[in-house]
Amino acid sequence: YSYKGEPAMSQFRRLIAEELAKNTVLQVDAYFYFDRSRLFTKKGGLKRIDTSNCIKALHVGLATILNVDDRFFWDGTFKKLAADGPEHVYVNISARPI
């Protein structure tokens, strides 16, 4: 995993730590943007991508980056989406206390 924007991440870490100190749990939503060639065959059929494995890897990576235990990731949704090309492959993550 990798992430960009260390100043924003430092602020996010502080906010998450404040919320978790209140014994709060988090909803973590993820939008996975895959290259079209990983999602669809040349004939337009669906390829198999196990997004549930991606979610677990995302939770482990996010917990590591935030210096928290992933047991606080209580709820969330995910979407599998097609990116406009390999240079646009990424994951958009949002987290909020619930």
C-alpha positions in Angstrom: 0.0 0.0 0.0 1.0 3.6 -0.3 -0.6 6.9 0.3 -0.1 10.6 -0.6 -0.6 13.8 1.3 1.3 13.4 4.6 0.2 16.8 6.1 -3.5 15.8 5.6 -2.7 12.3 7.0 -1.2 13.7 10.1 -4.3 15.8 10.8 -6.5 12.7 10.0 -4.4 10.6 12.5 -5.0 13.1 15.2 -8.7 13.3 14.6 -9.0 9.5 14.5 -7.0 9.2 17.8 -9.4 11.7 19.5 -12.4 9.8 18.3 -11.1 6.4 19.3 -10.2 7.8 22.8 -13.9 8.3 23.2 -14.4 4.5 22.6 -15.9 5.3 19.2 -15.9 2.9 16.2 -15.5 3.9 12.6 -17.4 3.4 9.4 -14.9 2.9 6.6 -16.2 3.2 3.0 -14.0 2.3 0.0 -14.4 2.9 -3.7 -12.0 0.6 -5.6 -11.2 1.9 -9.1 -9.8 -1.0 -11.2 -8.5 -0.8 -14.8 -11.3 -1.9 -17.1 -9.1 -4.8 -18.4 -9.1 -6.3 -14.8 -12.9 -6.1 -14.6 -14.1 -7.1 -18.1 -13.2 -9.5 -20.8 -12.7 -8.4 -24.4 -16.2 -9.6 -25.1 -17.6 -7.6 -22.2 -18.0 -10.4 -19.7 -17.2 -9.9 -16.1 -13.8 -11.1 -14.7 -13.5 -12.4 -11.2 -11.9 -10.0 -8.7 -12.3 -10.9 -5.0 -13.0 -7.5 -3.6 -13.4 -8.9 -0.1 -9.7 -9.7 0.0 -9.0 -6.1 -1.1 -11.1 -4.8 1.8 -9.1 -6.8 4.3 -5.8 -5.6 2.8 -7.2 -2.0 2.9 -8.1 -2.3 6.6 -4.7 -3.7 7.5 -2.9 -0.9 5.5 -5.2 1.8 6.9 -4.7 0.6 10.4 -1.0 0.6 10.0 -0.9 4.1 8.5 -3.2 5.4 11.3 -1.4 3.5 14.0 -4.7 2.0 15.2 -6.1 -1.6 15.5 -8.5 -2.5 12.7 -11.0 -3.8 15.3 -12.3 -0.1 15.3 -13.4 -0.5 11.7 -16.9 -1.5 12.5 -19.0 -0.8 9.5 -18.7 0.3 5.9 -19.5 -0.2 2.3 -17.4 -0.8 -0.8 -17.9 -0.3 -4.6 -16.0 -1.8 -7.4 -15.7 0.8 -10.2 -13.9 1.0 -13.6 -11.1 3.5 -14.0 -10.5 5.4 -17.2 -7.1 3.7 -17.6 -4.2 2.2 -15.6 -3.0 5.6 -14.5 -6.3 6.2 -12.8 -6.4 3.1 -10.6 -6.8 3.9 -6.9 -8.9 3.5 -3.8 -11.0 6.4 -2.4 -11.4 5.9 1.3 -13.6 7.7 3.8 -13.9 7.1 7.5 -16.3 8.6 10.0 -17.2 7.8 13.6 -20.5 6.0 14.2 
